[in-house]
């Protein structure tokens, strides 16, 4: 059996986490893993506009992914909606 790539392992872990987002009317889209081993996601549905989305991303998805794939350094939101530049932050 061939060893899974990092991307395959990440996508598999995301599929395991996905029902928790869908239970609240949200979802996520995998974008990429960059050269710094950061996973880029788009939160969609209710998660895309939820004020708790950053906490879900960091305390939920990131923690879950790092347990499954310790080489992952961070999980970041790729939506322009959550880019805090221009919001005075």
N, C-alpha and C positions, 0 to 999 in steps of 0.2 A: 504494500500500500504506500503510495507516494505521500510524502509529508506535505501538509498544507502550507500555502504561502501565508504571510502575515495578513494580506488583504482578505483571503478566504476565511481565516480565523476570526478576524474582526467582523466580517459580514455575518458569519455564523453567530457570533455573540450578540450582534445587533438584532438579529432575528429572534433570539431568545428574550431580549429586553423589550422588543416592539409591542407585545400585548399590554404591557404596563402603560404605554403611551396611548394605545388605541382604546383602552378602557376609559380614558378621559377625553376621547374625541380627537386625539392628536396622532401624530406619526412622525417619522424621520426619513430622510433620504441620505444615503451615503454619497459623499462627493469624491473624496480621495484621501490618501495618506501621503503627507508631504515628506520631504527629505529629512525633516526633524522628527519623524514618527508621530506627527500630530494628525489625528483623525478629524477631517472636516465633514460636518453634517449640516443639513438643512432641517430644522424642525418645522413641521407643517401642521395644518389643521389647527385645532385649539392650542397646540403647543407653540405654533408660530407667533401668536399674539399674547400668550400668557405671561403675566408679570413674574411668574415663578420659573420661567423657561431656563434662565441661567442656572438656577439652583438644580433643576432637573438635569441639565446638561452636566454640571460639575459633580454634584453629589450622587447622582443616579447613574447616568450613562457612563461618565468618565471612570467612576469607581468600579463599575461592573466590567468595563472593557479592560481596565488595568489589571483586574483579577484574572481575566481570561488571557490577556496578552501583556505581560509585564513590560515589554519593550515600548509600549505606547506611552508617549510623554504627556500628551494632553488631548482633550477633545474640545474642538472649537466649533462655534456656530458660524456657518457661512452665509447666512441671510443678511442682506443689507439692513433689514428691519432692526436687527439687534446690534448694529454697529453704533456704538455710543458716541462716535464723533458727530458733531453737529447737534447733539442733545445737551450740550453743556457739561458733559461728564469728563 
